[in-house]
Amino acid sequence: MIRLTEKPEKIVFYTDTDEVEFYVIEQTRINDVNYILVADSMDDEAEALILKETVNEEDAEDVIYSEIEDDSELEAISRVFSEILDDIDIEM
C-alpha cells in the first residue's frame, strides 16, 4: 500500500521502443550504489520496483537503472526501504 503525504516526483525511462513513467517513492545509497523505489501509479495496488543505478560505460554522464537480479541483494534492499517507509508493504 502506498500512502505518501507529499506528491512524489515522476521519472521517465526510455527503452528502445517506448517510454515508461514511474513515481519515485524513495531513494537510498548503500555501499556507494544508488537505489530507487518506484511505482507505476499511486493507487493502493500499485506495482513497485526497486531499481539499481549504474553508470553507462559508453557515456559516463548517462546512468542506467535496472532491476536487481541478485535475490539476496533485492531482499536486503527491500528491507532497507521497508524500514525507511514503515507504512508501505513491499512484497516480492
N, C-alpha and C positions, 0 to 999 in steps of 0.2 A: 504494500500500500504506500502511495506517495502522497505525503502532505507536507507542503513547504509554505512558510509564511511569506517568502519573497518569490517573485516571479523569476524562474531560472532563465539563464542565458541559452539561446539556441545556437547550435553549431551545425554547419552543413558539411557533409562528406561527399566527395566526388569519386565515383567509380568510373570504369571505362565507358559505361553506357548510361549512367543515371546519377542523380544527386539525391542524397538522403538527409533528412533533417532530424536532429535529436535535441532534446533538452538536456543541458548539463546539470545534473543534480548535485554532484560534489566532485572534488578532485583531491588528490593526495600525492605526496612524493615519498617514496621509500627506497632506500639504497640508491639514490641518485636516478631513480626512474619515476616518471610521472604516470599516474593512472587517473582516468576519469570514469565516473559512473554516469551513464546517460540513459535516457528513457525515450521511447518513441512517442509518448503522449504524457499528459499529466493526469490521466484517469487512474482510478483505483486498480485497474487490471492492466496497467502498462507493462510492456516488455522492456526490461532493462538489460544493459550490457556493461561490463567493465572492460575498458579499453586501455591498452598499454601504448605509451608513446615511444617511438624510436625515431632516430634521425635518418632521413633519406640519404643513403650512401652516394647517390648520384648528385644530389643538390643539398648541401648541408643546411641551407636555410629552410628547407621543407621538412616537416615532420610527418610521420606516418602513424596512424592509430590503428591497432589491430586487436582482435580478440586474443585473450590469453589462452594458449594451448596447453600449458602445463597445469594439470589438475591440482597439484599441491600449491602452486603459486596462486591459482584462481581462488582456492579455498582460503588461503591466508589473506589475500587482498579483500575478499568478501567479508571476512571477519573484521578487518580494519574499517571498512565502510559501514558495517553494521554498528560498530562502536561509535563512529563519528555521528551517524544518523540513527539514533536509538529508536525513532518512531517509524523506521522503514524496515520491512522484512525483505531480505534478499534471499530468494530461493534459487538453487542451482539445479 
